[in-house]
């Protein structure tokens, strides 16, 4: 099989390709030294595929100039919607992306950039609906249905819950765990609007795990100091960039309910079949989706006026009545969900390798 090259703009995007890397190896290509050092830090210790050895199990990370044709020859896995030029006609580009939410693809002429890729790994019907909504003209033979590779560890029960508790430092394992995972300003993220409120109210009864978007990580030290000053306990912060020790699927595993807003994570959380509360925002630059693929049609809503503690408790208590709705939406949104999506991706890559 040809060498795989993973192209990304931010460290957290690498999480979408970790299951693929663990089985096939490869090289991460980044745009600057800062991102290169971040990846080497956060990917240190990742399990390597059979036969591959690196110092301290740190993947190979190289800098490239995306404004010029890439000299490497192989299969390029694009984790962001960026223009990719290859020097070799034998090289192929597969767009994977890093989430399947309602926010549109970023970048000028997003559809044209997507059309330029040789293939797309499609996670499900919602993924296709997003492409159709921006009128991206991509032939069917270039749309490869594999499902969501990030789900494999969760579905196959390969996540050690005790290890996750230890990693986060959770002191009371008998409390319910509430995950608050807001997006950032692109999507009108709610961390600064509701973070302090949730800390004060939810930490009284629950363990509150705050998982901010990577672009909002600079607010966490101040929020942590504030919580300590207020004498608040049972609040835990998860780093989205620390994708090996605090992978989002691991956080999903120990959570009992998630609160979010317009983040794409609200659809990935469907794999858990656990309840959600969606925070209403005035962000309206979203894809038009049918009700069968719109989480807002089944999840409880928070608009800032309700008692969030009571809403969380009631949602947990009543979830069994709505479980089938979450399971149905998962099937409507993602293909397969059988823990074999990474294998499908590898099979296809092997089929186009020379």
N, C-alpha and C positions, 0 to 999 in steps of 0.2 A: 504494500500500500504506500502511496505517496506520503511525504511529510505533510502534517497538518500545521497550518499557521493560523493563529487566532488574532484577529484585529479588533482592538477595543479603544475607547476614548477615556474610560474611567475604570478603576480597579474593580468596583462592584459588578460591572458587566461580565467579568470572567466567571461569575457563579453560574451563568446559563450554560457554560461549556465544561464545567468541572467533571461531570460524569463521562463525557466524551474523552477528556484529557486522561482521566484515570485508566481508561481502557486502551487508548491509542498513543498517548504522549503527544509530542509536538512542541511548537515554539510560539511564544506570545510576542506579538509585534505591537509596539507602542509608539506614541508620537514624541515623547520627551523623557528626559532623565528622571524627573520627579515621579512620573507614573511607573517607570521601570523599577525604581527603588521601592515604591509602594507594593507593586506586585511581588517582588522578591521577598518583602517582609511578610505580606499576608498569605502568600502561597507556600511559605517555608514549611516543610514537613508533609506536604501532600503526598499521598501514596502514588507510586510510580507504576506504570504498566510493566508487565513481565519483561525482563531483559533490558530495561532502561534504568540507568543509574546516573544521578546527578549529585553534586556536593550538597549535603544537608537536605537532600530531597527538595531542592529549589528548582523549579522549572527554568528552562532557558528563556530569557527575555531579551529582546533586541529592539533597538530604536530604528525606526524607518521614517522616511520622508514620504508622506502620503500624497504629496503634490507631484511625485514622479513615479513612473512605472516601477513596480516591485521586482527586484532582480531574482528573488527566490522562486524556485519552481516547485509546485505542489498544489495542495488544496487549501484555499483560504476560507476560513470561517469568519464571516463578518458579524460582529456582535453589536454593531451600531450602523445606522444608515449613512454610510460615508462612501464617496467615490473610490473604487478600487481599480487600479490599472496594473495589469500583469505584463511583464516583458516576454514571458514564454507563452506560446499559443497552447501548450500542453496544460498549463495551469487553469484551474477552475475556481470560481468564487461561489460559495454557498452562503446565502443570507440566513442567519439564525435569529438575530435581534436579542433583546433582553427583557421581554415582557409582552403580554397580550392583554392590554387594558383598553380603555375607551379613549385615552388621549391619542391624538393623531401622531404619525411619524414626524419627527423634527427635520429641519433642513429645507432649504429652498428647493422647490420642484422635487419633493420627496418621492412622488410616484415615478419620476424619470430615473432617479437614482436606484430605486428598487428594481425597475425594469432592466437595468444594466447588469444585474447579477445573473450568473449562469443558472443557478438553481435557488430554490427557497425551501428550507425545512419548515413544514407547516404543522403547527401544534393542534389545530382544530378548526371547526367551522367559524369560530369568532375571528381567528387569524385571517381566514379567507374573506370574511365580511369586511374587515378593516381595509384590505387591499382593494376590494370592490368599491368601498365607499370613497376612496380617493381616485377611483378609475384607473388603477394601475393595470396596464395591458400586459399581462404575463401569461404565456401559453401554458395550458394545463400540464404538459409534459415536464415543465420546469418547476411545478409545485409538488413537492415530495411530502406526502403525509406520513409523519412519524410519531406524532403526539408530543407531549412535553417531556423532554429528557430530565428536567429538574424533579419530576415526580418519582423517578425510579427508586431512589433511596427510601422515600416515604412509603411507597406502595410495597416494596420488598422488605419493609421493617428492618432496615439496616442502620437505623439511628438509635444510638444508646441514650436513653432518656436520663439516666443517672449522670452520665458525662455532661449532658447539657445543663442540668441543674448545678453541677459543680462549676462548670465554666462561667455561668452567670452569677454564681455565688448566692443562689436562692436559699434562704435560711429556713423557711417554713414550707415544706413540700405538701402540706395538707390543705393549704389555701388553693382556691381556684386561681389559675393564671390568666390574666387579661393582657392580650397583646395590643399595643397601640402603635400602628405603623402608618404614619401619614406620609404623603408625598411632599415635595418642596414647592417653591413658588410657581413653577410651571405645573399648573393644575390647582393653584390656590391651596397649597398645603396648610394644614391646620395646627402644626406643632406649637407655634408661638401663641395662637389664639386659644387653644384648649389644653395645652400641655400642663400648665400649672393647676388648672381646675381638676384635671384627671388625677394628678398626683395627690391633691388634697383630699379628694372624695373617694376615689377607688382604692387607694392604699389602706384605707381603714379596714376593709373587709377582704380584699384580694391582693395577690401579688401583681403588681403592674410592671409589665415589661415594655419599655419604650424603644422602638426601633425606628429611628428617623431615617429619612432618605440621606444618602451619602452627601448630598449638597447642603444639608442642614446640620451636619455633624459639628460645626463650629459652635452651635448653640448649647450643646450638651454639657460641657464643663461648667458653664454658668448655671444651668438648670440643676446640675448635680449639687453645686455649692449651695444654691437656694434651698433645695430639699433638705440638705443637711442642717442648714441654719434654722429651718422651720421645724426641725425635729421629726421629719417624716421618714418612715421606714417602709420596707417591703416595696421599694421602687428600684428597678433594675434597668440598666441601659445596655442595649445590644448594638455593636458596631456593624453596620452594613458592609463596610470594607473588609472586615475580618472574616472572609468567606470560607475559611477552613474551620476555624474553631467556633464560629457563630453563624453557620450557614442558615439561611432563612427557613429551610425545610426542617432543620433541627429545632428552631424556635416554634415552628408550627406544631411539631410533635408534642411539645409539653404544654402548649396553650389550650385553653378551654373556650375562648371566644376572642374574636379580633374586632378592633375598632379601626376604621380607616376612612379615607375620603375618595379621591379620584386616582389613587395609586393603582397600577396594574396588579398589585398584590391581592386585591380583592377577588380576582378571578382565580389566581393560583391557590388561594386559600380554600377554594371549593374542594380540592383533593382531600381535605380533612373531614368534610361533611359536618363541620362544626359551625355554630352560629356566628353571624356578623352583625355589626352595627355600622351603618354608613353615615358619615357626617355630611350634612348638606352644605354645599358651597355655591357661590354664584359663578363658578367657572362653567362657561357654556361652549367652549371650543372642543367638543367631544364628538366622537363618531356617532352616527345614527345607527342604533342597533335594534333588532327586533326584541320584543319582550322576553323571548325564550333565552336570550343571551345578555340580559340586562339585570345585574345583581340587585339593582334598586327595586325591582319588582317583587323581590322576596325578602330582602333583608330589612331589619328595623332601621329607622331613620332617627338621627339626632340633629336638631336644629339649634341647639344652644339654650332652649327654654326648659327642657325636661330635667328631671333629677337623674343624672347619668348613673348613679349607683343603683337606683331603683330600676332603671331601664335595663342595665346589665343583668341584674338579678332575675328580672321577669323574663328576659330573653333566654337566659340559661334554663330556667324552669320550663318554659314552653317550647323549647327547641324540638323535642321529640315529635311534636305535632306538625312541624314543618320540615323534618328531616328529608322526606321524599322530594320536596321541592329543591333542596340543595343538591341532592343526588341527581335529579333530573337535569338541573342546570349544568352540572359538571359534564354530563354526557352530551349536552347540547353545545358545550363550549370547547371541549378538548376531545381528541381522538384517543381511542384505545384505553388509556389509564390502567394498563396491565403490568407496568414495571419493566417493559421491554422496549421503550422508545429509543434508548441509546443504542441498543443492538440494531434497531431498524436503521438508525442513522449510519452506523458503521457499515452495515450491509450495502447501503447505497454508495457510500464513499468508496468502498472496495470495487463496486461495479463500474465506477468511472475512472478508477486509477489505472495507470498503464504500467 
